[in-house]
């Protein structure tokens, strides 16, 4: 069965865009699920889960190793009839997320979607596997439910990347981080989006662009 997981925070932050994308996925025959952090087993071997949240992906891949988990962006690229918008060569840079540094296919799909929309992409120095950015997410303890669902993944992140910092230092780091941007910034992660907003800029989330012609 085909499933679609809109992502709790993505849906909250981009309600209209996610409504349009949810309708699109329903027309594709997908079951619409509520939350990756559900303790109930809502997926089974052989299912395909489409998601647009980097945390959803991490949790699902550990809890359901026999389920194919793919990004919304990978899925849409397979649709020959998807109504892409045209941004006339507009320049944009992509803030890759730490949670995707080992998932090149995910990262490449972001770029292919932007190319379909006629964007000119200027890569940042910390693109792809070089990224260490995740907004303020990496400066806070993961939620207990996340550690319960994906203990190995959360432990790996805690050991190698997470550094607990007070809120005022988090804000200072975000304000400093955004200074190295020269173009409009695209995000595809809630943590990255929140961090950049704390830093004082308004990034563009990819779901907003995909929903433009739906």
TORDO-969996 format. One line per 8 residues: number of its first residue (from 1); for each residue x, y, z of C-alpha. Coordinates in pm, 1 decimal, always signed. Example, Ala and Ser with C-alpha at 12.3 -4.5 7.8 and 13.67 -1.06 7.14 Angstrom:
# residues 2
1	+1230.0/-450.0/+780.0 | +1367.0/-106.0/+714.0
This chain:
# residues 214
1	+0.0/+0.0/+0.0 | +103.5/+357.4/-66.6 | +107.2/+584.5/+239.9 | +164.7/+958.0/+276.8 | +286.0/+1120.2/+597.1 | +239.3/+1499.9/+579.6 | +453.4/+1565.5/+887.8 | +309.4/+1735.1/+1196.9
9	+524.2/+2049.2/+1194.4 | +527.3/+2082.2/+815.8 | +147.8/+2070.0/+815.6 | +130.5/+2325.1/+1098.0 | +376.2/+2565.7/+935.0 | +252.5/+2526.3/+575.4 | -111.8/+2436.2/+615.6 | -245.5/+2539.7/+274.4
17	+43.3/+2386.1/+82.8 | +11.2/+2056.4/+269.6 | -365.4/+2051.7/+209.3 | -300.5/+2072.4/-164.3 | -26.1/+1809.3/-153.0 | -241.5/+1580.8/+62.3 | -519.7/+1604.1/-195.3 | -266.2/+1524.7/-469.0
25	-144.4/+1217.5/-278.0 | -502.4/+1102.7/-215.5 | -558.4/+1119.3/-590.8 | -250.3/+899.4/-624.8 | -426.6/+642.3/-407.4 | -227.4/+702.7/-89.2 | -347.1/+636.5/+263.8 | -296.3/+956.9/+465.2
33	-129.2/+886.7/+798.9 | -117.9/+1125.6/+1092.8 | +216.1/+1105.1/+1270.8 | +542.8/+910.3/+1248.7 | +560.5/+907.9/+1627.7 | +255.9/+686.6/+1662.3 | +321.7/+389.6/+1889.2 | +74.8/+185.3/+1685.3
41	+212.9/-19.1/+1397.2 | +51.8/+146.9/+1095.0 | +291.0/+12.2/+830.6 | +371.5/-340.4/+718.6 | +631.7/-509.4/+500.9 | +595.5/-412.3/+137.5 | +431.0/-75.0/+203.2 | +567.8/+243.4/+47.7
49	+575.9/+552.7/+266.9 | +608.1/+899.5/+114.3 | +708.2/+1177.1/+354.5 | +830.5/+1538.4/+348.2 | +998.3/+1556.3/+688.9 | +1357.3/+1460.3/+765.9 | +1271.3/+1347.3/+1119.0 | +986.5/+1129.2/+991.8
57	+1232.7/+961.9/+760.4 | +1480.8/+882.7/+1038.3 | +1215.4/+737.6/+1268.5 | +1037.5/+535.6/+999.4 | +1357.7/+384.6/+859.4 | +1455.7/+245.1/+1198.0 | +1112.6/+133.2/+1315.7 | +1004.6/-12.7/+980.3
65	+1318.5/-146.3/+806.1 | +1106.4/-351.9/+562.3 | +907.8/-50.4/+440.1 | +1028.6/+157.7/+146.4 | +1052.8/+515.1/+272.8 | +1096.6/+789.0/+14.0 | +1068.1/+1164.8/+11.8 | +774.3/+1342.7/-145.6
73	+1027.5/+1498.7/-379.9 | +1150.1/+1162.6/-511.0 | +790.3/+1052.5/-558.1 | +680.6/+1361.5/-749.6 | +976.8/+1335.6/-985.3 | +828.9/+1005.4/-1106.6 | +506.6/+1180.2/-1209.6 | +536.4/+1282.0/-1575.3
81	+224.4/+1497.5/-1544.2 | +310.4/+1693.7/-1229.5 | +226.4/+2066.1/-1278.4 | +561.0/+2233.2/-1213.5 | +569.9/+2609.7/-1167.9 | +826.6/+2816.3/-1360.8 | +1054.8/+3054.4/-1170.9 | +1229.0/+3195.5/-1476.7
89	+1587.6/+3122.4/-1374.2 | +1557.1/+3280.1/-1028.4 | +1868.4/+3222.4/-815.3 | +1837.8/+3012.1/-500.8 | +2065.4/+2822.8/-260.8 | +1978.7/+2509.1/-66.4 | +2041.2/+2458.0/+302.7 | +2101.1/+2086.4/+329.3
97	+2004.1/+1926.5/+657.4 | +2232.7/+1721.9/+880.3 | +1968.9/+1450.0/+890.8 | +2013.6/+1389.6/+516.0 | +2394.3/+1399.4/+495.8 | +2404.9/+1022.2/+432.1 | +2108.5/+1024.3/+193.8 | +2236.9/+1156.2/-138.7
105	+1926.3/+1044.6/-330.7 | +1710.0/+1262.5/-105.9 | +1939.5/+1560.9/-153.2 | +1962.2/+1514.3/-529.2 | +1583.7/+1498.1/-556.8 | +1561.5/+1846.5/-402.5 | +1784.0/+1984.5/-675.0 | +1600.7/+1802.9/-953.0
113	+1270.5/+1952.6/-834.2 | +1419.9/+2301.4/-840.2 | +1557.4/+2240.6/-1188.1 | +1210.4/+2132.4/-1300.6 | +1085.9/+2469.2/-1175.2 | +1356.9/+2652.2/-1369.7 | +1558.3/+2773.5/-1070.8 | +1928.8/+2855.1/-1094.5
121	+2095.4/+2678.1/-802.2 | +2403.1/+2824.9/-632.9 | +2547.1/+2559.7/-402.6 | +2666.8/+2649.0/-53.9 | +3006.1/+2534.9/+71.7 | +2841.3/+2301.6/+322.7 | +2622.9/+2121.9/+67.7 | +2545.9/+1749.1/+55.4
129	+2759.1/+1534.5/+289.2 | +2944.5/+1840.3/+423.1 | +2639.2/+1974.2/+601.3 | +2636.0/+1998.0/+979.7 | +2334.0/+2227.2/+1000.1 | +1999.1/+2146.0/+1157.2 | +1887.2/+2479.4/+1296.2 | +1846.9/+2465.4/+1672.3
137	+1737.6/+2100.6/+1668.8 | +2091.6/+1979.1/+1738.1 | +2117.9/+2203.5/+2043.2 | +1832.2/+2032.8/+2228.9 | +1763.5/+1687.9/+2370.0 | +1559.8/+1470.4/+2129.4 | +1204.2/+1404.8/+2242.9 | +1157.6/+1091.8/+2454.5
145	+913.3/+948.4/+2199.2 | +1178.7/+984.1/+1925.0 | +1434.7/+803.0/+2141.6 | +1178.8/+531.0/+2206.4 | +1089.8/+478.4/+1839.3 | +1441.8/+507.6/+1694.6 | +1689.1/+456.9/+1981.9 | +1990.4/+371.6/+1765.6
153	+1945.7/+670.4/+1535.4 | +1890.2/+915.3/+1819.4 | +2189.0/+778.7/+2012.5 | +2412.4/+815.9/+1706.0 | +2302.5/+1177.5/+1663.8 | +2358.6/+1248.6/+2033.5 | +2708.5/+1102.3/+2026.4 | +2826.9/+1279.1/+1711.9
161	+2623.4/+1594.8/+1656.7 | +2393.4/+1707.8/+1935.8 | +2532.8/+1971.9/+2169.4 | +2299.9/+2098.0/+2442.0 | +2308.1/+2475.9/+2460.3 | +2098.1/+2742.9/+2639.0 | +1844.2/+2927.8/+2428.1 | +2032.7/+3257.1/+2418.5
169	+2341.6/+3085.6/+2275.2 | +2124.4/+2902.4/+2021.2 | +1982.9/+3233.6/+1902.9 | +2331.2/+3384.8/+1878.9 | +2452.4/+3094.2/+1666.4 | +2156.7/+3126.2/+1428.2 | +2205.9/+3502.0/+1385.2 | +2570.5/+3438.5/+1304.1
177	+2491.2/+3150.2/+1069.3 | +2261.0/+3343.3/+836.7 | +2533.3/+3599.1/+764.2 | +2698.9/+3367.1/+511.7 | +2395.0/+3352.2/+283.6 | +2402.5/+3560.4/-34.3 | +2083.5/+3437.2/-206.1 | +1731.3/+3323.3/-128.0
185	+1751.8/+3006.7/+80.6 | +1547.4/+2692.5/+29.7 | +1484.7/+2450.5/+317.0 | +1317.1/+2111.9/+336.8 | +1352.4/+2053.9/+710.4 | +1154.0/+2191.3/+1006.4 | +1462.0/+2228.6/+1225.3 | +1650.3/+2419.2/+957.2
193	+1349.2/+2640.8/+886.2 | +1297.8/+2724.9/+1253.9 | +1666.2/+2799.9/+1302.3 | +1687.1/+3034.9/+1005.7 | +1379.1/+3222.8/+1121.8 | +1539.6/+3264.2/+1463.4 | +1842.7/+3396.2/+1277.6 | +1625.3/+3663.7/+1121.0
201	+1554.3/+3544.5/+766.4 | +1253.3/+3386.1/+594.2 | +1359.9/+3075.2/+402.5 | +1146.8/+2912.7/+132.3 | +1017.9/+2563.3/+210.5 | +1003.1/+2330.5/-87.9 | +645.0/+2221.2/-15.7 | +530.5/+2576.9/-83.9
209	+685.5/+2567.7/-430.9 | +545.2/+2225.0/-514.3 | +194.2/+2333.6/-416.1 | +192.9/+2643.4/-635.9 | +17.2/+2480.0/-933.7 | -180.9/+2213.3/-749.8
